[in-house]
Amino acid sequence: MEARKLQKTGGSTYTLSLPKRWVTGSGLKAGDAVFVDAIGDGALVLRPKPDERGTSRTKILQTGEGESRDHILRKLIGAYVSGYDVIEVRFKAAQAPSIRRVVRDFTRMVIGPEIMEEGRTSIAIQDLSDPTEMNAEKCLRRMYMSVRAMHEDALEVVRTRDETLSRDVEQRDEDVDRLYWMVAKQYSLAHLAGPAKAESWTSSGVHNYLLVAKLLERIGDHAQRIAKAAIVVGKDLEPRLLKELQSASRSALDILDRAFTALMAEDVDAANRAVDRLTAVEKQVDGLTHRVADFRGEELLALGAIVDSIRRAGGYATDIAETAINHVLSHE
C-alpha cells in the first residue's frame, strides 16, 4: 500500500494521481473514464470499466453417460451455491427422462430455481430468488426456530414412538437444508462483488453467518437422527430414563437459545455464559451413557444414537456461542 496526497484544483475539486502500472495494466489512457464505487467502510474502489455484477451468470453442466442421480444433484447444488443465475443442463436424448426427474427434485430442494426452458437435450433453470428479501440473518432465524422445534418433537417421538411425527421431523430437516444452501449462496454472491466489497460483507457477518448456518444444519441432522432412532426402541422407557433424556435435551437446547440470542444481540458475555453450560450437559450425557448400557441389540444402538445426538447438539450449540464471540470481536 502506498500513500498519495490529494491536490485541490479550483474551488471545490480534489484530484488524486493514479499509479502508472495500474493505468497501463488496465488499458487506460488520458481522457478515459474511471468508475468509482464507495463501499460501506469508507473505502473507494476504482474500476477500469463499469461494475458488471448485475449481469446474468450462466453455468452449463454437461452430464456424462450413465452418470448417477446423486452426482448430477451435487453438481446442480454446487452451481446454485456458487451464485449462478441460470443453470443449463445438457444431456443426450436417451438420458432425458432420468435427467428431468433429477432437475425437478433439485428445484424442490432449494429456494428460488425454476425450470424456464425445456428441450429434447437440455433444460434451463433460472434462480428467481431475491437475496435482499431472504437475507442471511432471516435464514438463520428460520433455521434456529426450525431445529429447535425439531429437537423438541424428536424427544416427543422418544416418548410416544409416533412414526408420523418422526417422518415430519425428517421432512423439516429438508427445509433446514434449503435455508443452509441459501446462506451459502449469499456468501458466494458477497465475494463475487470483488475483494474489497467481499471484505465489507464478511465484516458485517456473512462469513460467520455461514459457519452458524452449517452448525444449525448439523443440529437439525441430529434431531432427525433422534426421531429415527426412537422408532427402533421397541417398548416404553422407564419414567426415570425418559425424564433424564428429556432433561439433557432441554439443557442442550438451553445452550442453543442462549448462543443464538447472544449472536443476534452481539453480546460476548452472554455467549461466554452459554459456553460455560456445556460442562453440565456433558455430565448429564455421561450418566445417560452408563444407563443405556444395560440394553441389548438394536435398542442399545438406538438409545446410544439418541444420547450421542443430544451430546452433539449441545456441542454444536456451544460452537455457535463461540462463533458469536468471534463475530463481535472481528468488527469491534
C-alpha positions as CSV (number, residue, x, y, z in Angstrom):
1,M,0.0,0.0,0.0
2,E,1.3,3.5,-0.9
3,A,0.1,6.9,0.2
4,R,-0.7,9.6,-2.3
5,K,-1.6,13.2,-1.5
6,L,-4.9,14.9,-2.5
7,Q,-4.5,18.0,-4.6
8,K,-7.1,20.8,-4.8
9,T,-7.9,22.2,-8.2
10,G,-10.4,25.0,-8.5
11,G,-12.7,25.9,-5.7
12,S,-14.1,22.5,-4.7
13,T,-12.5,19.8,-6.7
14,Y,-9.9,17.3,-5.4
15,T,-7.7,15.2,-7.6
16,L,-5.5,12.2,-7.0
17,S,-2.8,10.7,-9.2
18,L,-3.1,7.1,-10.1
19,P,-0.3,4.5,-10.2
20,K,1.1,4.3,-13.7
21,R,1.3,0.5,-13.5
22,W,-2.4,0.2,-12.8
23,V,-3.4,2.6,-15.5
24,T,-1.4,0.9,-18.2
25,G,-2.3,-2.6,-17.0
26,S,-5.9,-1.7,-17.2
27,G,-5.6,-0.5,-20.8
28,L,-6.5,3.1,-19.9
29,K,-5.2,6.3,-21.4
30,A,-5.7,10.0,-20.8
31,G,-9.3,11.0,-21.2
32,D,-10.7,7.6,-20.4
33,A,-13.4,7.2,-17.8
34,V,-12.6,5.5,-14.4
35,F,-15.5,4.2,-12.4
36,V,-15.6,4.8,-8.6
37,D,-17.6,2.7,-6.2
38,A,-17.9,3.7,-2.5
39,I,-18.2,0.8,0.0
40,G,-19.5,0.6,3.5
41,D,-16.3,1.1,5.5
42,G,-15.5,4.4,3.8
43,A,-13.2,3.0,1.1
44,L,-13.3,3.7,-2.6
45,V,-12.9,1.0,-5.3
46,L,-11.7,2.1,-8.7
47,R,-12.7,0.1,-11.8
48,P,-11.5,0.5,-15.4
49,K,-15.0,-0.4,-16.6
50,P,-18.5,-0.5,-15.1
51,D,-19.3,-3.0,-12.4
52,E,-20.9,-6.0,-14.1
53,R,-22.5,-7.6,-11.0
54,G,-25.9,-7.0,-12.4
55,T,-25.3,-9.2,-15.5
56,S,-26.7,-12.7,-15.6
57,R,-24.2,-15.5,-14.9
58,T,-24.8,-18.9,-16.6
59,K,-23.3,-22.3,-15.8
60,I,-23.5,-25.1,-18.3
61,L,-23.5,-28.6,-16.9
62,Q,-22.8,-31.5,-19.4
63,T,-24.0,-34.8,-17.9
64,G,-22.0,-37.9,-18.7
65,E,-23.5,-41.1,-20.0
66,G,-24.6,-43.3,-17.0
67,E,-23.8,-40.5,-14.5
68,S,-25.7,-41.2,-11.3
69,R,-28.5,-39.1,-9.9
70,D,-26.5,-38.1,-6.8
71,H,-23.6,-36.9,-8.9
72,I,-25.8,-34.7,-11.0
73,L,-27.7,-33.4,-8.0
74,R,-24.4,-32.4,-6.3
75,K,-23.3,-30.5,-9.3
76,L,-26.6,-28.7,-9.5
77,I,-26.4,-27.7,-5.8
78,G,-22.8,-26.6,-6.3
79,A,-23.8,-24.3,-9.2
80,Y,-26.7,-22.9,-7.2
81,V,-24.5,-22.2,-4.1
82,S,-21.9,-20.6,-6.4
83,G,-24.4,-18.0,-7.2
84,Y,-25.2,-18.7,-10.9
85,D,-28.4,-17.1,-12.1
86,V,-29.0,-19.6,-14.9
87,I,-28.0,-23.3,-14.9
88,E,-28.3,-25.1,-18.2
89,V,-28.1,-28.9,-18.1
90,R,-27.2,-30.6,-21.3
91,F,-27.6,-34.4,-21.9
92,K,-28.2,-37.0,-24.6
93,A,-31.8,-37.7,-25.7
94,A,-31.7,-41.1,-24.2
95,Q,-31.0,-39.6,-20.7
96,A,-33.9,-37.2,-20.9
97,P,-36.4,-38.9,-18.5
98,S,-33.9,-39.5,-15.7
99,I,-32.3,-36.0,-16.0
100,R,-35.7,-34.3,-15.9
101,R,-36.6,-36.2,-12.7
102,V,-33.3,-35.1,-11.1
103,V,-33.8,-31.4,-12.2
104,R,-37.3,-31.4,-10.7
105,D,-36.1,-32.9,-7.5
106,F,-33.4,-30.2,-7.4
107,T,-35.9,-27.3,-7.9
108,R,-37.9,-28.7,-4.9
109,M,-34.9,-29.0,-2.7
110,V,-33.6,-25.4,-3.0
111,I,-35.1,-21.9,-2.8
112,G,-35.5,-19.9,-6.0
113,P,-34.7,-22.0,-9.1
114,E,-37.4,-22.8,-11.6
115,I,-37.4,-24.5,-14.9
116,M,-37.6,-21.8,-17.6
117,E,-36.9,-23.7,-20.8
118,E,-37.0,-27.4,-21.6
119,G,-35.8,-29.0,-24.8
120,R,-35.1,-32.5,-26.1
121,T,-31.5,-32.4,-24.9
122,S,-31.3,-29.5,-22.5
123,I,-33.1,-27.9,-19.5
124,A,-32.5,-24.3,-18.4
125,I,-33.1,-23.4,-14.8
126,Q,-33.3,-19.8,-13.6
127,D,-32.9,-18.6,-10.0
128,L,-35.7,-16.3,-9.2
129,S,-34.9,-15.7,-5.5
130,D,-34.2,-12.2,-4.3
131,P,-31.3,-12.1,-1.8
132,T,-32.4,-8.8,-0.4
133,E,-35.8,-10.4,0.6
134,M,-34.3,-13.6,2.0
135,N,-31.0,-12.4,3.5
136,A,-28.7,-14.5,5.7
137,E,-30.0,-13.2,9.0
138,K,-33.6,-14.1,8.1
139,C,-32.5,-17.6,7.0
140,L,-30.6,-18.1,10.3
141,R,-33.6,-17.1,12.4
142,R,-35.8,-19.5,10.5
143,M,-33.2,-22.3,10.8
144,Y,-32.9,-21.7,14.5
145,M,-36.7,-21.9,15.1
146,S,-37.0,-25.0,12.9
147,V,-34.2,-27.0,14.5
148,R,-35.3,-26.1,18.0
149,A,-38.8,-27.4,17.3
150,M,-37.4,-30.4,15.6
151,H,-35.5,-31.4,18.7
152,E,-38.5,-31.0,20.9
153,D,-40.6,-33.1,18.6
154,A,-37.8,-35.7,18.3
155,L,-37.9,-36.2,22.1
156,E,-41.6,-36.5,21.9
157,V,-41.1,-39.4,19.4
158,V,-38.8,-41.0,22.1
159,R,-41.7,-40.8,24.5
160,T,-44.5,-41.9,22.1
161,R,-42.7,-43.6,19.2
162,D,-45.1,-41.8,16.9
163,E,-44.0,-42.7,13.3
164,T,-46.0,-39.9,11.7
165,L,-44.2,-37.3,13.9
166,S,-40.8,-39.0,13.1
167,R,-41.4,-38.6,9.4
168,D,-42.5,-34.9,10.0
169,V,-39.2,-34.2,11.7
170,E,-37.3,-35.8,8.7
171,Q,-39.3,-33.6,6.2
172,R,-38.5,-30.4,8.2
173,D,-34.8,-31.3,8.0
174,E,-35.1,-30.9,4.2
175,D,-36.4,-27.3,4.8
176,V,-33.4,-26.6,7.0
177,D,-31.1,-27.8,4.3
178,R,-32.7,-25.4,1.8
179,L,-32.1,-22.5,4.1
180,Y,-28.5,-23.5,4.6
181,W,-27.9,-23.6,0.9
182,M,-29.4,-20.1,0.6
183,V,-27.0,-18.8,3.1
184,A,-24.1,-20.5,1.3
185,K,-25.2,-18.9,-1.9
186,Q,-25.3,-15.4,-0.4
187,Y,-21.8,-16.0,0.9
188,S,-20.7,-16.7,-2.7
189,L,-22.5,-13.7,-4.0
190,A,-20.8,-11.4,-1.5
191,H,-17.4,-12.5,-2.8
192,L,-18.4,-12.1,-6.4
193,A,-18.5,-8.4,-5.8
194,G,-14.7,-8.2,-5.6
195,P,-12.2,-8.4,-2.8
196,A,-13.0,-5.0,-1.3
197,K,-16.7,-5.5,-1.3
198,A,-16.4,-9.1,-0.1
199,E,-14.3,-7.9,2.9
200,S,-17.0,-5.4,3.8
201,W,-19.7,-8.1,3.7
202,T,-17.6,-10.5,5.7
203,S,-17.1,-8.0,8.4
204,S,-20.8,-7.4,8.6
205,G,-21.3,-11.1,9.4
206,V,-21.8,-13.1,6.3
207,H,-18.8,-15.3,6.9
208,N,-19.7,-16.1,10.5
209,Y,-23.4,-16.5,9.5
210,L,-22.3,-19.2,7.1
211,L,-20.5,-21.0,9.9
212,V,-23.6,-20.7,12.1
213,A,-25.8,-21.9,9.3
214,K,-23.7,-25.1,9.0
215,L,-23.9,-25.7,12.7
216,L,-27.6,-25.3,12.8
217,E,-27.9,-27.6,9.8
218,R,-26.0,-30.2,11.8
219,I,-28.2,-29.8,14.8
220,G,-31.2,-30.4,12.6
221,D,-29.5,-33.6,11.3
222,H,-29.2,-34.8,14.9
223,A,-32.8,-34.1,15.6
224,Q,-33.7,-36.3,12.6
225,R,-31.4,-38.9,13.9
226,I,-33.1,-38.9,17.3
227,A,-36.5,-39.2,15.7
228,K,-35.5,-42.1,13.5
229,A,-33.7,-44.0,16.3
230,A,-36.7,-43.5,18.7
231,I,-38.8,-45.7,16.4
232,V,-36.4,-48.6,16.9
233,V,-36.9,-48.6,20.7
234,G,-39.5,-51.3,21.0
235,K,-41.0,-50.6,24.4
236,D,-41.9,-47.8,26.7
237,L,-38.9,-46.5,28.5
238,E,-38.9,-46.4,32.3
239,P,-40.0,-43.0,33.5
240,R,-36.7,-42.1,35.2
241,L,-34.7,-42.8,32.0
242,L,-37.2,-40.8,29.8
243,K,-37.0,-37.9,32.3
244,E,-33.2,-37.9,32.2
245,L,-33.2,-37.9,28.3
246,Q,-35.7,-35.0,28.3
247,S,-33.6,-33.1,30.8
248,A,-30.4,-33.5,28.9
249,S,-32.2,-32.4,25.7
250,R,-33.6,-29.3,27.4
251,S,-30.1,-28.4,28.7
252,A,-28.7,-28.7,25.1
253,L,-31.5,-26.5,23.8
254,D,-30.9,-24.0,26.6
255,I,-27.3,-23.6,25.2
256,L,-28.7,-23.1,21.7
257,D,-31.2,-20.5,22.9
258,R,-28.5,-18.6,24.8
259,A,-26.0,-18.9,22.0
260,F,-28.3,-17.7,19.2
261,T,-29.6,-14.8,21.3
262,A,-26.1,-13.8,22.0
263,L,-25.2,-13.9,18.3
264,M,-28.2,-11.7,17.3
265,A,-27.6,-9.3,20.2
266,E,-23.8,-9.3,19.7
267,D,-23.3,-10.0,23.4
268,V,-20.0,-11.5,24.3
269,D,-20.7,-12.0,28.0
270,A,-24.0,-13.9,27.2
271,A,-22.1,-16.1,24.6
272,N,-19.5,-16.9,27.2
273,R,-22.2,-17.9,29.7
274,A,-23.7,-20.2,27.1
275,V,-20.3,-21.9,26.5
276,D,-19.9,-22.4,30.3
277,R,-23.1,-24.6,30.3
278,L,-21.7,-27.3,28.2
279,T,-20.0,-28.9,31.2
280,A,-23.3,-29.7,32.8
281,V,-24.7,-31.2,29.6
282,E,-21.7,-33.4,29.2
283,K,-22.1,-34.6,32.8
284,Q,-25.8,-35.5,32.1
285,V,-24.9,-37.3,28.9
286,D,-22.1,-39.3,30.6
287,G,-24.7,-40.5,33.1
288,L,-27.1,-41.5,30.4
289,T,-24.4,-43.4,28.5
290,H,-24.0,-45.7,31.6
291,R,-27.8,-46.1,31.9
292,V,-28.4,-47.2,28.4
293,A,-25.5,-49.7,28.5
294,D,-28.0,-52.2,30.2
295,F,-29.9,-52.5,26.9
296,R,-29.1,-55.0,24.2
297,G,-29.1,-55.3,20.4
298,E,-31.0,-52.7,18.3
299,E,-32.3,-50.9,21.4
300,L,-28.8,-50.4,22.7
301,L,-27.7,-48.9,19.3
302,A,-30.8,-46.7,19.1
303,L,-30.6,-45.3,22.6
304,G,-26.8,-44.8,22.1
305,A,-27.5,-42.8,19.0
306,I,-30.1,-40.7,20.8
307,V,-27.7,-39.9,23.7
308,D,-24.9,-39.2,21.3
309,S,-27.1,-36.8,19.3
310,I,-28.1,-34.9,22.4
311,R,-24.4,-34.5,23.2
312,R,-23.6,-33.3,19.7
313,A,-26.5,-30.8,19.7
314,G,-25.1,-29.3,22.8
315,G,-21.6,-29.2,21.3
316,Y,-22.7,-27.6,18.1
317,A,-24.7,-25.0,20.1
318,T,-21.6,-24.2,22.0
319,D,-19.8,-23.7,18.7
320,I,-22.4,-21.2,17.8
321,A,-21.7,-19.3,21.0
322,E,-18.0,-19.3,20.3
323,T,-18.7,-18.0,16.7
324,A,-20.8,-15.3,18.2
325,I,-17.8,-14.1,20.2
326,N,-15.6,-14.2,17.1
327,H,-18.3,-12.3,15.2
328,V,-18.5,-9.5,17.7
329,L,-14.7,-9.1,18.2
330,S,-14.0,-9.2,14.5
331,H,-15.7,-5.9,13.9
332,E,-15.5,-4.0,17.2
